[in-house]
Amino acid sequence: MRITKANHGDLQEILALQYLAYQGESILYNNPNIPPLTQTLKDLEAEFKTGVFLKAIDENGHIIASVRAYSDNGTLHIGKLIVRPDLQGQGIGTKLLKDIEQTCPHKRYELFTGTKSERNIKLYERVGYVKFKERDMGDGLRFIYLCKTAHLSVLAP
């Protein structure tokens, strides 16, 4: 597996992977219209213009995972950490999360997930994220927001 920055030509494949990866969340929340499943290619293209997308590719050049982020007011907002369902639980998501933090170093990182998404929450907490708020989105969907403060060290010359 190799992780690199995604390019515009990868967006259709990333969107298809996103639709596949979020099927489990859709079932968990009993809601086929969660935002990741209603996002269009046009929406994704607009998001691509304002942020950074990373992709993990397998030995055949297929995208097996992705994550995206954008910077706002000193915080890196990380979103849509997706891994092909049959490859989940192998550390790919953890590696992508660490790589987006290294690619876009900030003093503060923030992300969110659904409150029922226990596996996601455990992953985020395992790599240093802490819960700081919850928000009701309606339709039985409630988000939990987590953040992490970077421990940036300055090396003396």
PyMOL commands that set and color helices and strands:
alter all, ss='L'
color gray80, all
select helices_A, chain A and resi 8-21+23-28+35-38+41-50+85-87+92-103+118-126
alter helices_A, ss='H'
color red, helices_A
select strands_A, chain A and resi 2-5+52-57+63-72+75-83+108-114+130-138+141-149
alter strands_A, ss='S'
color yellow, strands_A
deselect
rebuild
show_as cartoon
